[in-house]
Amino acid sequence: MINYHNKKFRPVVNSENGEVDAQTIFHYQQEENVLSCSYSGNSIKKGNLIGLVANNGEIDMRYHQININNELMTGYCKSTPQILDSGKIRLHEHWQWTSGDLSKGESILEEI
C-alpha cells in the first residue's frame, strides 16, 4: 500500500468545470488505510477530504470545499497513483460534483 502521510500535492491538469488549480495545495495525512486532507489556494478558501486507500494505492474519497464565492461544494473522487521516475507520486483523478451542476471531470495532481 502506498503511504500518503504528510505528502503534499498540486494540480497540474484539471477539467474546466473544476475549482482547483496550480495554486491549490493538498496536504495528505494517513492512518492505516484512512486518508484525510486539507487544502486551499486561489479559488478555494477551505477544503477537506476523507477517503480510503486500497492495497494498490487507489483512493476512494469524498470532498467538500468553500470557494471564494462562499459556495459550499461537494463531490467524490477516485484517484489512481502512478510512481514517477523521480519516486514522486502522480494521481490520476476522476471526480464528480454532488452539488451544483453534478458534472464530472478529470484532474492530475503531482507530489511536491
C-alpha positions in Angstrom: 0.0 0.0 0.0 1.3 3.5 -0.8 1.5 5.7 2.2 0.4 9.3 1.5 1.1 10.5 5.1 2.5 14.1 5.1 2.7 14.3 1.3 1.7 17.5 -0.5 0.2 17.6 -4.0 -0.6 20.3 -6.5 -2.9 20.1 -9.6 -1.1 20.1 -12.9 -4.2 19.4 -15.0 -7.9 20.0 -14.3 -11.2 19.9 -16.2 -12.7 23.3 -17.0 -15.6 22.7 -14.5 -13.2 22.1 -11.6 -12.3 24.7 -9.0 -8.7 23.8 -8.1 -5.6 24.9 -10.0 -1.8 25.0 -9.6 -2.1 27.4 -6.6 -4.2 24.9 -4.6 -2.1 22.8 -2.2 -3.4 19.5 -0.9 -1.8 18.2 2.4 -2.5 14.5 2.9 -2.5 12.6 6.2 -2.9 8.8 6.5 -3.5 6.4 9.4 -3.6 2.8 8.3 -5.9 2.9 5.2 -7.8 6.1 6.2 -6.8 9.2 4.3 -7.6 12.8 5.2 -6.6 16.0 3.6 -7.0 19.8 4.0 -6.5 22.1 1.0 -6.8 25.7 0.0 -5.5 28.2 -2.5 -6.7 30.5 -5.2 -10.4 29.9 -5.7 -10.7 27.6 -2.7 -11.0 29.2 0.8 -11.0 25.9 2.6 -11.4 22.3 1.6 -11.3 18.9 3.2 -11.5 15.3 2.0 -11.6 11.9 3.5 -11.1 8.6 1.8 -9.9 5.0 1.9 -6.7 3.8 0.4 -6.8 0.4 -1.3 -3.8 -2.1 -1.2 -2.9 -1.0 -4.8 -2.8 2.7 -3.6 -6.0 3.8 -5.3 -8.1 6.3 -3.3 -11.8 6.4 -3.0 -12.7 9.8 -1.4 -15.3 12.4 -0.7 -14.6 16.1 -0.6 -16.2 19.4 0.5 -15.0 22.9 0.0 -15.9 26.5 0.2 -14.9 28.6 -2.8 -14.3 32.4 -3.0 -18.0 32.9 -3.8 -18.8 31.4 -0.4 -20.5 28.4 -2.0 -20.3 25.0 -0.3 -19.4 22.4 -3.0 -19.2 18.6 -2.5 -18.2 15.7 -4.6 -16.5 12.3 -4.8 -13.3 11.2 -6.5 -11.4 8.1 -7.5 -7.6 8.5 -7.7 -5.2 6.1 -9.3 -1.5 6.6 -8.4 1.5 6.5 -10.8 5.0 6.4 -9.4 7.2 8.7 -11.5 10.9 8.0 -12.2 11.8 10.6 -9.6 9.9 8.4 -7.0 7.2 11.1 -6.6 3.5 10.2 -6.9 1.2 11.4 -9.7 -2.5 11.0 -9.0 -4.9 10.5 -12.0 -8.3 11.5 -10.7 -11.9 11.0 -12.0 -14.4 13.1 -10.0 -18.0 14.3 -9.9 -19.7 17.1 -8.2 -22.6 16.0 -5.8 -23.7 19.7 -5.7 -24.1 22.4 -8.3 -24.4 21.0 -11.8 -23.4 17.5 -10.9 -20.9 17.5 -13.7 -17.9 15.1 -14.0 -14.2 15.9 -14.6 -10.7 14.7 -14.5 -7.5 16.1 -12.9 -3.9 15.2 -12.4 -2.1 16.0 -9.1 1.6 15.7 -8.6 3.5 15.4 -5.4 5.6 18.5 -4.5 
